[in-house]
């Protein structure tokens, strides 16, 4: 490659891939982002249909300072491109008996909700606030953007993490503070946002509650897709390019180093390093299927616990539902038992809990005048459930519609004017996720930090991993932090040339 511009190929344009591409381009590299779909975004793809705009995936934006850092790298301001609106309350949680918890952005509002539901738990809520702040300080501020590619990094972090109770589950930890079951659910469900089971996910993820409270929950006007478009523009501003409708078939390796990719068309794109934003299990089992692997063998990948999948129904109505909040959890009759069905039994249950997203409450422009845009998301088992989603999707969508009509959206069945679904099969076929797992590896204790696929690949030189399946994990703050880890491991372009000539990189 050119002495002036060493070349990096980034596989996939989810938030992790976009953030990595931007950071590496800011170091003077020539960057090519290769994307299987016809537009950037990955799980954050945007559907335009019948005048409605649907964000395919992430809708809850926390830690906007991470986005501000990315814009600053390109000499720009986030606020110039994206209008972020704070949510208050963050979301509402509707229980099966009709009771609703307003998860307020203010401590005063949250204290009032705790006192309303279980006055005796209020003093313990104050203790929870202090302890979750301690977990956040260590597990996120200190470690989320640091590499865990040596055993020493794990050993040095272990004492603090053990002291914080990381060997326990989120739900177990929450039970130390709350005796009321509704409050236990309200303060323990957060791992589901990143593909984890609250009853098995390491208690480090109690940090999410503090993350929300510290930085707020926001919505991007125009939808999350505005962030994707903004990042893509910044990458192009720094000289990066996008190859859309281009599926990577193989990562090429020469003399133990990644040296490019081969597309499904047979075209080869040469590179000085490769960053994969694909699911790590897909990266190793599919994109490196012809390469001998020392750690992430097919046998080891088969032994990993994978996250649940999702069934997402996108729909538009010819009327507005002004009683429905922007972020609304519509819970079913079971909590732990439903999660056992999803994560352990891999059984598609008859009941479900839903996350209902109504962005048109905040931004009416996402639907025609007088209409509303929604998606209803149901956590479901990944493809090991054996469900034939091609034949069952319509039936499951009808069950969700009936549930919503009975609870929070009267007359829904007569109001729908556009509709589409995303199933676990789509996560595998469209988004290249092994088993159709929506969040890659499940965030259990021994699948976190050093135990996850490393950001700097263990299998060959000059290959890096970003996204939900590597350190620190899923969720927008996690995948954006993974890109910072990778960028810190990649030298400036001018230094790379010197190190490459010396054989040191």
Secondary structure, DSSP 8 states (H G I E B T S, - for coil): --SS--EEEEE--SHHHHHHHHHHHTTT-EEEEE-SSSSS-GGG-EEEETTEEEE-S---B--HHHHHHHHHHTT--HHHH--EEE-SSSEEEE-TTS-EEEE-SSHHHHHHHHHHH-GGGHHHHHHHHHHHHHHHIIIIIITTTS---SHHHHHHHHHHHHHTTTTSBHHHHHTTT--SHHHHHHTTGGGGGGT--TTTBBGGGGHHHHHHHHH--EEETT-THHHHHHHHHHHHHTT-EEE-S--EEEEEEETTEEEEEEETTS-EEE-SEEEE-S-HHHIIIIITTTS--SSS-HHHHHHS-B--EEEEEEEEESS--TTS-SEEEE--S-SHHHHIIIIIS----S---EEEE-GGGT-GGGSSTT-EEEEEEEEE--GGG---HHHHHHHHHHHHHHHHHHHT-TTGGGTEEEEEEE-HHHHHHTT--GGG-TTSB--BGGGSGGGSB-SB-SSSBTEEE-STTBSS-SSHHHHHHHHHHHHHHS--HHHHHHHHHHT--
